[in-house]
Amino acid sequence: MTYGYRRPPFGNQVRISEDGRKWSAPRTISDDGASVDLGYPSTVQLKDGTFVTVWYELPRNAANAVLRQARWVLES
């Protein structure tokens, strides 16, 4: 499960569950957001096993939000 983290440091986090009842501690995908105006991440797993997460974010001093992405690996 990926989700926007709207407390400093602003960004996105992931938690892992094997059964949908017990969840891992949070892992950071991004932590460089300018403010709480970010989130709603969507994540897919690629054929090579890596993940790509895309989310919206309003950069500092910007009039419009942008889409950002991160490619990451689930480490055990």
TILONU-792553 format. One record per atom (N, C-alpha, C, O): z, x, y; chain; residue number from 1; atom name; residue in three letters. Coordinates in steps of 0.2 Angstrom, whole numbers, plus 2048, in hexadecimal, padded with zeros to 3 digits. Atoms other than C-alpha are relative to their C-alpha. Layout:
REM TILONU-792553
  c3  c1  c2 unit pos site code
   Z   X   Y    A NUM   CA  ALA
...
END
This chain:
REM TILONU-792553
  c3  c1  c2 unit pos site code
 800 804 7FA    A   1    N  MET
 800 800 800    A   1   CA  MET
 800 805 806    A   1    C  MET
 804 809 807    A   1    O  MET
 800 7FC 7FA    A   2    N  THR
 7FB 807 811    A   2   CA  THR
 802 7FB 806    A   2    C  THR
 800 7F5 805    A   2    O  THR
 7FE 804 7FB    A   3    N  TYR
 802 801 821    A   3   CA  TYR
 801 804 806    A   3    C  TYR
 803 80A 806    A   3    O  TYR
 7FF 7FC 7F9    A   4    N  GLY
 804 805 834    A   4   CA  GLY
 807 800 801    A   4    C  GLY
 80B 7FC 7FF    A   4    O  GLY
 7F9 7FE 7FF    A   5    N  TYR
 814 80D 838    A   5   CA  TYR
 801 800 808    A   5    C  TYR
 7FF 805 80B    A   5    O  TYR
 7FF 801 7F9    A   6    N  ARG
 819 807 84A    A   6   CA  ARG
 806 802 803    A   6    C  ARG
 809 7FF 807    A   6    O  ARG
 7FA 7FD 7FD    A   7    N  ARG
 828 812 84D    A   7   CA  ARG
 7FE 807 800    A   7    C  ARG
 7FA 80A 7FC    A   7    O  ARG
 801 7F9 7FF    A   8    N  PRO
 828 824 853    A   8   CA  PRO
 801 804 7F9    A   8    C  PRO
 807 802 7F6    A   8    O  PRO
 807 7FF 7FE    A   9    N  PRO
 81E 82D 84C    A   9   CA  PRO
 7FB 7FB 7FE    A   9    C  PRO
 7FB 7FA 7F8    A   9    O  PRO
 805 805 802    A  10    N  PHE
 811 820 84D    A  10   CA  PHE
 7FA 802 7FC    A  10    C  PHE
 7F8 808 7FC    A  10    O  PHE
 806 7FE 805    A  11    N  GLY
 804 820 83F    A  11   CA  GLY
 7FF 7FB 7FB    A  11    C  GLY
 800 7F5 7FB    A  11    O  GLY
 801 804 806    A  12    N  ASN
 801 81A 82E    A  12   CA  ASN
 803 803 7FA    A  12    C  ASN
 803 809 7F9    A  12    O  ASN
 7FD 7FE 805    A  13    N  GLN
 80A 81B 81E    A  13   CA  GLN
 7FE 7FD 7F9    A  13    C  GLN
 7FA 7F8 7FA    A  13    O  GLN
 802 802 807    A  14    N  VAL
 808 818 80B    A  14   CA  VAL
 806 800 7FC    A  14    C  VAL
 80A 804 7FC    A  14    O  VAL
 7FB 800 806    A  15    N  ARG
 814 812 7FD    A  15   CA  ARG
 7FC 7FE 7FA    A  15    C  ARG
 7F7 7FB 7FA    A  15    O  ARG
 804 801 807    A  16    N  ILE
 80F 812 7EB    A  16   CA  ILE
 805 7FC 7FC    A  16    C  ILE
 80B 7FD 7FC    A  16    O  ILE
 7FC 804 805    A  17    N  SER
 815 806 7DE    A  17   CA  SER
 7FC 7FF 7F9    A  17    C  SER
 7F6 7FE 7F9    A  17    O  SER
 803 801 807    A  18    N  GLU
 811 805 7CB    A  18   CA  GLU
 801 7F9 7FE    A  18    C  GLU
 7FC 7F7 7FA    A  18    O  GLU
 7FF 807 802    A  19    N  ASP
 817 7F3 7C9    A  19   CA  ASP
 801 7FB 805    A  19    C  ASP
 801 7F5 804    A  19    O  ASP
 800 805 7FB    A  20    N  GLY
 817 7EB 7DA    A  20   CA  GLY
 807 7FE 802    A  20    C  GLY
 808 7FA 806    A  20    O  GLY
 7F9 802 7FF    A  21    N  ARG
 82A 7EA 7DA    A  21   CA  ARG
 804 806 803    A  21    C  ARG
 808 805 808    A  21    O  ARG
 7FD 7FA 7FD    A  22    N  LYS
 830 7FC 7DD    A  22   CA  LYS
 7FB 804 803    A  22    C  LYS
 7F6 805 801    A  22    O  LYS
 804 7FD 7FB    A  23    N  TRP
 829 806 7EB    A  23   CA  TRP
 802 807 801    A  23    C  TRP
 808 808 801    A  23    O  TRP
 7FF 7F9 7FF    A  24    N  SER
 828 819 7EE    A  24   CA  SER
 803 800 807    A  24    C  SER
 802 7FC 80B    A  24    O  SER
 7FF 7FE 7F9    A  25    N  ALA
 82F 821 7FE    A  25   CA  ALA
 7FA 800 804    A  25    C  ALA
 7F4 801 801    A  25    O  ALA
 806 800 7FC    A  26    N  PRO
 823 820 80C    A  26   CA  PRO
 7FD 807 800    A  26    C  PRO
 800 80C 801    A  26    O  PRO
 804 7FA 7FF    A  27    N  ARG
 815 82E 80D    A  27   CA  ARG
 7FC 7FF 806    A  27    C  ARG
 7F9 7FA 808    A  27    O  ARG
 803 800 7F9    A  28    N  THR
 80D 832 81E    A  28   CA  THR
 7F8 801 7FF    A  28    C  THR
 7F6 806 7FC    A  28    O  THR
 807 7FF 7FF    A  29    N  ILE
 7FA 82F 820    A  29   CA  ILE
 7FE 803 807    A  29    C  ILE
 7FA 808 807    A  29    O  ILE
 801 7FD 7F9    A  30    N  SER
 7FA 832 833    A  30   CA  SER
 806 7FF 803    A  30    C  SER
 80A 7FA 802    A  30    O  SER
 7FA 800 7FC    A  31    N  ASP
 808 835 83F    A  31   CA  ASP
 7FF 802 807    A  31    C  ASP
 803 805 80B    A  31    O  ASP
 801 7FD 7FA    A  32    N  ASP
 7FF 839 84F    A  32   CA  ASP
 7FD 7FA 805    A  32    C  ASP
 7F9 7FB 80A    A  32    O  ASP
 802 806 7FC    A  33    N  GLY
 7FC 827 857    A  33   CA  GLY
 803 801 807    A  33    C  GLY
 809 803 808    A  33    O  GLY
 7FE 800 7F9    A  34    N  ALA
 7FE 825 86A    A  34   CA  ALA
 805 7FB 801    A  34    C  ALA
 809 7FC 806    A  34    O  ALA
 7FB 805 7FE    A  35    N  SER
 808 815 869    A  35   CA  SER
 800 7FB 7FA    A  35    C  SER
 7FD 7FD 7F4    A  35    O  SER
 800 805 806    A  36    N  VAL
 80C 806 85E    A  36   CA  VAL
 7FA 7FC 7FF    A  36    C  VAL
 7F9 7F8 7FA    A  36    O  VAL
 807 804 801    A  37    N  ASP
 7FA 7FF 861    A  37   CA  ASP
 7FC 804 7FB    A  37    C  ASP
 7F7 807 7FD    A  37    O  ASP
 804 7FD 806    A  38    N  LEU
 7F3 805 850    A  38   CA  LEU
 802 7FC 7FA    A  38    C  LEU
 807 7F8 7FA    A  38    O  LEU
 7FE 803 807    A  39    N  GLY
 7F3 7FF 83E    A  39   CA  GLY
 7FB 7FD 7FD    A  39    C  GLY
 7F5 7FE 7FE    A  39    O  GLY
 804 804 805    A  40    N  TYR
 7EC 7F3 832    A  40   CA  TYR
 7FB 804 7FC    A  40    C  TYR
 7F5 803 7FC    A  40    O  TYR
 804 7FC 804    A  41    N  PRO
 7E6 800 827    A  41   CA  PRO
 7FD 7FD 7FA    A  41    C  PRO
 7FF 7F8 7F7    A  41    O  PRO
 804 802 806    A  42    N  SER
 7D9 7FE 819    A  42   CA  SER
 7FF 806 7FC    A  42    C  SER
 7FC 80B 7FF    A  42    O  SER
 800 7FA 804    A  43    N  THR
 7D9 80A 80A    A  43   CA  THR
 7FB 7FF 7FA    A  43    C  THR
 7FC 7F9 7F7    A  43    O  THR
 804 800 806    A  44    N  VAL
 7CC 80D 7FC    A  44   CA  VAL
 801 807 7FD    A  44    C  VAL
 802 80C 800    A  44    O  VAL
 800 7FA 804    A  45    N  GLN
 7CC 81A 7EE    A  45   CA  GLN
 7F9 802 7FE    A  45    C  GLN
 7F5 7FD 7FC    A  45    O  GLN
 806 7FE 802    A  46    N  LEU
 7BD 824 7EC    A  46   CA  LEU
 7FF 802 7F9    A  46    C  LEU
 804 803 7F6    A  46    O  LEU
 801 7FD 807    A  47    N  LYS
 7B5 82A 7DC    A  47   CA  LYS
 803 806 7FE    A  47    C  LYS
 805 807 7F8    A  47    O  LYS
 7FD 7F9 801    A  48    N  ASP
 7BC 83B 7DE    A  48   CA  ASP
 808 800 7FF    A  48    C  ASP
 80B 805 7FF    A  48    O  ASP
 7F8 801 800    A  49    N  GLY
 7CE 834 7DE    A  49   CA  GLY
 803 800 807    A  49    C  GLY
 809 7FE 807    A  49    O  GLY
 7FD 800 7F9    A  50    N  THR
 7D1 836 7F1    A  50   CA  THR
 800 7F9 803    A  50    C  THR
 7FC 7F5 800    A  50    O  THR
 7FF 807 7FD    A  51    N  PHE
 7D5 828 7FC    A  51   CA  PHE
 7FD 801 808    A  51    C  PHE
 7FE 806 80B    A  51    O  PHE
 801 801 7F9    A  52    N  VAL
 7CE 823 80D    A  52   CA  VAL
 803 7FA 803    A  52    C  VAL
 802 7F5 801    A  52    O  VAL
 7FD 805 7FD    A  53    N  THR
 7D8 819 819    A  53   CA  THR
 7FD 800 807    A  53    C  THR
 7FC 805 80B    A  53    O  THR
 803 801 7F9    A  54    N  VAL
 7D0 811 829    A  54   CA  VAL
 805 7FB 804    A  54    C  VAL
 808 7F7 801    A  54    O  VAL
 7FB 805 7FC    A  55    N  TRP
 7DB 809 837    A  55   CA  TRP
 7FD 800 807    A  55    C  TRP
 7F9 805 809    A  55    O  TRP
 802 800 7F9    A  56    N  TYR
 7D9 804 849    A  56   CA  TYR
 806 804 804    A  56    C  TYR
 80B 804 802    A  56    O  TYR
 7FB 7FC 7FC    A  57    N  GLU
 7E2 80E 857    A  57   CA  GLU
 7FE 800 807    A  57    C  GLU
 7F8 801 809    A  57    O  GLU
 801 800 7F9    A  58    N  LEU
 7E3 80D 86A    A  58   CA  LEU
 802 807 802    A  58    C  LEU
 808 808 803    A  58    O  LEU
 7FF 7FA 7FE    A  59    N  PRO
 7E2 81F 870    A  59   CA  PRO
 804 800 807    A  59    C  PRO
 803 7FB 80B    A  59    O  PRO
 7FD 7FF 7F9    A  60    N  ARG
 7ED 825 87F    A  60   CA  ARG
 7FB 800 805    A  60    C  ARG
 7F6 803 805    A  60    O  ARG
 804 801 7FA    A  61    N  ASN
 7E5 820 890    A  61   CA  ASN
 7F9 7FD 7FE    A  61    C  ASN
 7F5 7FF 802    A  61    O  ASN
 807 802 802    A  62    N  ALA
 7D7 817 887    A  62   CA  ALA
 800 7F8 802    A  62    C  ALA
 805 7F5 801    A  62    O  ALA
 801 808 7FF    A  63    N  ALA
 7D0 805 88B    A  63   CA  ALA
 7FF 7FD 7FA    A  63    C  ALA
 801 7F7 7F9    A  63    O  ALA
 802 803 806    A  64    N  ASN
 7CA 802 87A    A  64   CA  ASN
 803 803 7FA    A  64    C  ASN
 804 809 7FA    A  64    O  ASN
 7FE 7FE 807    A  65    N  ALA
 7D0 804 868    A  65   CA  ALA
 7FB 804 7FD    A  65    C  ALA
 7F5 802 7FE    A  65    O  ALA
 805 7FC 804    A  66    N  VAL
 7C7 810 85C    A  66   CA  VAL
 802 7FF 7F9    A  66    C  VAL
 808 7FD 7F7    A  66    O  VAL
 7FF 800 807    A  67    N  LEU
 7C6 810 849    A  67   CA  LEU
 801 808 7FE    A  67    C  LEU
 7FE 80C 800    A  67    O  LEU
 7FF 7F9 802    A  68    N  ARG
 7CE 820 841    A  68   CA  ARG
 800 7FF 7F9    A  68    C  ARG
 801 7FA 7F5    A  68    O  ARG
 800 7FF 808    A  69    N  GLN
 7CE 826 82F    A  69   CA  GLN
 803 806 7FE    A  69    C  GLN
 804 80B 802    A  69    O  GLN
 7FD 7FA 803    A  70    N  ALA
 7D7 832 824    A  70   CA  ALA
 7FE 800 7F9    A  70    C  ALA
 7FE 7FA 7F5    A  70    O  ALA
 801 7FF 807    A  71    N  ARG
 7D2 838 813    A  71   CA  ARG
 806 804 7FD    A  71    C  ARG
 807 809 800    A  71    O  ARG
 7F9 7FD 803    A  72    N  TRP
 7E1 83D 808    A  72   CA  TRP
 800 7FF 7F9    A  72    C  TRP
 7FC 7FC 7F5    A  72    O  TRP
 7FF 800 807    A  73    N  VAL
 7E7 840 7F7    A  73   CA  VAL
 807 7FE 7FE    A  73    C  VAL
 80B 800 802    A  73    O  VAL
 7F9 802 803    A  74    N  LEU
 7F5 838 7ED    A  74   CA  LEU
 803 805 7FC    A  74    C  LEU
 801 807 7F7    A  74    O  LEU
 7FD 7FB 804    A  75    N  GLU
 800 846 7E8    A  75   CA  GLU
 806 7FD 7FD    A  75    C  GLU
 80A 7F9 7FF    A  75    O  GLU
 7FA 803 804    A  76    N  SER
 80D 843 7DB    A  76   CA  SER
 807 803 802    A  76    C  SER
 80C 802 7FF    A  76    O  SER
END
